[in-house]
Amino acid sequence: MDGFLDSYIFNFPAAWQFEAGSVIDDAVKAFSRDNQFVLRGIRSLVISCIALIRGLLQSVPWVVLVLLVAVMAWRFTKKWYTGALYGLMVTFIGCFGFWPEMLETLSIVIAGVILSVMMGFPLGVLLAMNTSANKIVRPILDTMQTMPSWVYLVPAVMLFSVGTTPALLATTIYAIVPMVRLTSHGLLYVDPEMIEAAYAFGSTRMQTLVKIQIPQAIPTIMTGVNQTIMMAMSMVVTCALIGAKGLGMEILVATNRVEMGKSLFPGICIVIVAIILDRLTQAAVKRSEVLSDG
């Protein structure tokens, strides 16, 4: 009786347990082994694209980049002191000695956001226009959003080894969810009377989507872009664990060496970059709302 209680009541029955992880691992390894040529091509393309973005950022003099941030902040917020503050914050990153690392981090973030927007926007439109697709994809998005970010690193490394390519793949998968969700949400909650009026005047479904729904949903879509940028920024730092260079790598190295001071300053630089990206995109969202209302 005691053995029965221990085996089936107080402890989960061992006979009911099964190992599913190894099956998935074997499948991913087999896929990687059978498609090495394609995966190498993708890896080369990703490395070239990120190198191009990084080269463009590096070709801009630091003074010009600081002034560009300051002018954008001033134009979006209409406050000169906000532009001056943001320009000063970017300058501090150079003073800390992490300017190249910041550009490296930004290149991966920019590439990840571009991919997320390119794939997330049409997928969000599909979910808004197709109820069946919405019912199928939404639980997948829920799972992706609640999954710990570390989980995305493992399949990316299994497919592309370590380095920039798996970092971009993990970043894109992690950051695409808010783009899809908010695009779909914005299109679904456009004023029904405006849509009915468009149909009444003879607009087709595609014309209504392009001329009515998307323009009216721009503020919500821009909010999705903002959230995508923030999630990409956080994931790029995490991707230092799989070889992504930049500010995250500086923190990882300093942490492994138990050097608090050397990990603090790149952390501050990440906060500065995240704040600037967040505030500028939020200001762009507010501006789009004003234009939409006008």
N, C-alpha and C positions, 0 to 999 in steps of 0.2 A: 504493500500500500504506500509506504514511504517513497519507494522508487517511482511509483506511478505519479505521485504528487510532484516529486522533483522533476520528472521528465515531461509531464504534460500540463501541470497546473501552475507551478511557481516559475518554471522556465519554459521558454518557447520550445516546442518539440523539434528536436534535431532532424527528425525524419521529414519534416515539412520544409526544411530550409534547402535552398538551391543556390548555386553560384552562377549568376548571370553576367557578372563583370568580365570574366575571362572570355565568354563568347563574343562580347562586343569588342574587346581588345583584339581578339584573333581576327575578327572581321575587318577592323580598321587597319591592322597590320597587313592583312592580305590585300586590301584595297591599295594601300601605299606601295606595296611590293609590285602589284600588277600594273600600276599606273605611274611608275617613276618618271617616264618621259614627260607626261603631261604635268605632273607636279613640279618637275624641274623647270619646265617652261613658265609655269605660274610664278614660281619662286624668282626666276630671272626678271620677269615682267614687274613684279612687286618691288624688287630691289631697285630696278631702273627708275620706276615712278617715284619712289621715295627719295632716291638720289637726285632726281630732277627737282623735286619740291625743295629739298634741302639746299641744292645748288642755287635755286632762285632766291631763297631766303638769305643765303650767305653772300649773294652778289649785291644785296642791298646794304649800303653803309649803315652802321648802327645808328648814326645821327638821324638818317632818313626814317629808319624804322621807329625810332622814338617819337619823331615829329608826326609820323603817320598815325601812331596810336593816340597822341595828344589831339590831333586835328579831328580824328574820328570821334573821340570822346566829347570834344567840344561841339561838333556838329550834331551828334545824337542827343546830347543832354542840354545843349544851349547854355552851358556853364563853363566859363573859361578856366575856373580854378579846378574843375574836374579833369579837364584835359591836361592841365599842368601837373596835377597829382598823378595821373596815370602815366604820363611821360617820365616823371621822376621815379615811379615805381619800376618801370622797365629799365631805367638807368641803373637802379640799385642791383638788378640782376647781373649786369656787366661789372659793377663794382665788386660783387661777391666772387667774380671769376667764373661764372657759369653761363656765359653768353653762348658758346658753342653747344653746350648741353641743352640749353633752352631751345635753340634752333632745331636740334635733333629731335627733341620731344615734340615740338610744334609740327615738324614734317610728318611724323607718324599720326598725330592728331588730325591734321588737315587731310591726309590720305584716308584715314578711317572715316572721317565725317563725310567726305565726298562719296565714298563707297556706300555709306549708310543712307545718305540722302538719295543717291541714284537708285538704290534698290528699295529703300523704305517708302519713298513717295509713290511710285506706281503700285506697290503692294497695298499701301493704305487706300489708294483710289479703288483698287480691285475689291477690297473688303467693304468699302462704302457702297459700291455699286452692285455687289453680288452677295446676297444673304447667305447662300450656301457656303461660299468661300469664307465668309466671316465666321460662321459657326465652326468650321474646321480649323482655321488658323488661330482664332482667338485663344483657345486653350494652350496652343503651342507657345503663343506670346506670353501667356501667364506663366508657363513653366520656365521660359527663358528669362523672364524678369525676376523670378524668385530664386532661380538657380544661383548658388555662390559663384562669384566671378572666377575663382580659382579653377572651377571645373572646365572652363573653356580653354585653359592653357594646355591641358593634357592632349586632347585630340589634335590641336594645332601643332604641338611638338611631334606627335606621332606621324603626322603627314609631312611636315616640312622641317623637322629637326629644330634646332634652336636658332634664334636670330630675329631679324626684322620681319620676315614673312609670317611666321606664326603669331608674332605680336600684332601685326595688322589684321590677320584673320580673327584672332580672339577679340580684338578691339571692335571690329566691325560687327561681329555677331552680338557682342554685349551692348553696343550702342545703337543698334538698328531698331530696337523695340519701341522706344518713345516716338521715333519718327513715324513708324507704321501706325501706332495707336492714335497719335494726335492728328495725323493726316486724315485717318478714317473718321475720328470724332468730329473734326472740323467740318468735313463734308456732310456728315449725317445730320448735323444740327444747324445747317443753314435754314433760314426762315422759309418754311414751306410755302408761304404765300408768294414769295419771289419765284420759287420753282414753278408753281402753278401758273403764274403770270407768264413765265417764259414759254411753257408748253402751250398756253392759250394763244400766244402770238406766233405759234408755229415752229418753235425751236425744237430741234432734235435732241435726243438724250445727250449726245456728245457736245453739241453746241451749248446746252444748258450747263453741262459740267465745266466746260472751258470758260464760258463767259459769265456764269452766275456763281456756281458753287465754289470753284477754286478761288476766284477773287475775294469772295466773302469769307472764305476759310483761311485766308493768308495769315491773319494774326495767330490762329491756333497752330497752323503749320510752322510758323516761325518759332512758336514756343517749343514745338517738337525739335526743331533744329537746335535751339538753345539747350534742351535736355540731352540731345545727342552729343553735343560738344562737351558738356559736363561729364557724361558717362565715358566718352572716349578719353577725356583727360585723366579720369581716375583709373581707367583700365590700362592706359599706357604706363602709368607708374607701376601697377601690378605686374605688367609684362616684363619688367626688369628681371624677374625671376627666370625668364626663358631667354634672356640675352638681349632684350631691347635696350639700346643705349640711350643716354640722355640723363635727365635729372633723377629719374627713378633708379638708374644704375648707381649713381653717386650715393643715394640714400642706402641702397642695398649693400654696397661695399663698406660704407661707414658703419652700418649696423652690424655686419659680420665681424668687423674689427672692434666693435664696442666703442666707437668714437662718437660721443654724443654731439660734440661741437661741429664735427664735419658732416653729420647727418642733419643738423638743425638748419643750416643755411640753404642747402638745396631744397629742403622742405618748405622754407619760406618762399623760395623762388617759385615752387609749384603753386603755392597759395596765391602769389602775385599774378601769375599767368592765368590761373583759374578765375580769380576775381575779375580781371580785366575782360576775359572772354565772356564771362557771365554777364557782367554789367553792359558790355557793348551789345550783346545779342538781345538782352532784355530791353535796352533802349531802342533797338531796331524793331522789336515786337510792338512796343508802345507807339512807335512812329507808324508802323503798318496799320495799327488799329485806328489811328487818326485819319490816315489816308483812306481806309476802308469806310469809316463813318462819313468822310467827306464825299 
